[in-house]
Amino acid sequence: MVNKDKNMFSVEFERETDGRWIAEISKLPGVLAYGETKVQAKQKVYALALRVLADKAEHGRIPISVSKLFAYGMASR
């Protein structure tokens, strides 16, 4: 899958010989998940990616693409 938006994360899929699906986000090293179906692999890789991004955010290593997911403003009182 090719994204025109450089700030998006591409998910790559591959099917194993035993029928399982692998989903991987190459821009996030180690973010790879198996599933019995392609949908299940996608759900698992999304969840893992969110955990990895949350850990990076907690440690101040937020990729620019993640910071663009949020808008900032002041709460009115």
C-alpha positions in Angstrom: 0.0 0.0 0.0 1.4 3.4 -1.0 0.3 6.6 0.8 0.5 9.9 -0.9 0.5 11.6 2.5 4.0 11.2 4.0 2.6 11.6 7.5 0.6 8.4 7.2 1.7 5.0 8.3 1.4 2.2 5.6 0.4 -1.2 6.6 1.9 -4.0 4.6 0.3 -7.5 4.5 1.7 -10.9 3.7 0.2 -14.3 3.8 2.2 -17.2 5.4 2.2 -20.7 3.9 0.1 -21.9 6.9 -2.6 -19.4 6.0 -1.9 -16.8 8.8 -1.7 -13.1 7.8 1.1 -10.8 8.8 0.6 -7.0 9.1 3.6 -4.7 9.5 4.2 -1.0 9.7 7.7 -0.6 8.5 8.0 3.1 9.7 7.6 1.7 13.3 10.3 -0.9 13.8 9.0 -4.0 15.6 5.3 -3.2 14.8 4.3 -6.5 13.3 1.3 -8.7 14.1 -0.2 -12.1 13.1 -3.8 -12.9 12.6 -5.9 -15.8 11.4 -7.5 -13.3 9.0 -6.3 -10.2 7.3 -8.8 -8.1 9.3 -7.6 -9.7 12.6 -3.9 -8.9 11.6 -4.8 -5.3 10.8 -6.6 -4.8 14.1 -3.7 -6.2 16.1 -1.1 -4.2 14.2 -3.2 -1.0 14.8 -3.4 -1.7 18.5 0.4 -2.4 18.7 1.2 0.8 16.7 -0.9 2.9 19.1 1.0 1.3 22.1 4.4 2.1 20.5 3.4 5.6 19.6 2.1 6.2 23.2 5.4 5.0 24.6 7.3 7.3 22.2 5.0 10.2 23.3 5.6 9.6 27.0 9.4 9.7 26.4 9.3 12.8 24.2 10.1 11.0 21.0 6.9 11.8 19.0 7.3 11.4 15.3 6.1 14.5 13.4 3.3 12.5 11.8 1.8 11.7 15.2 1.9 15.3 16.4 -0.1 16.3 13.3 -3.0 14.1 14.5 -3.8 16.7 17.1 -5.0 20.3 17.1 -4.1 22.6 19.9 -6.1 25.4 21.5 -7.1 27.0 24.8 -10.2 25.9 26.7 -12.7 28.7 27.2 -13.9 29.5 30.8 
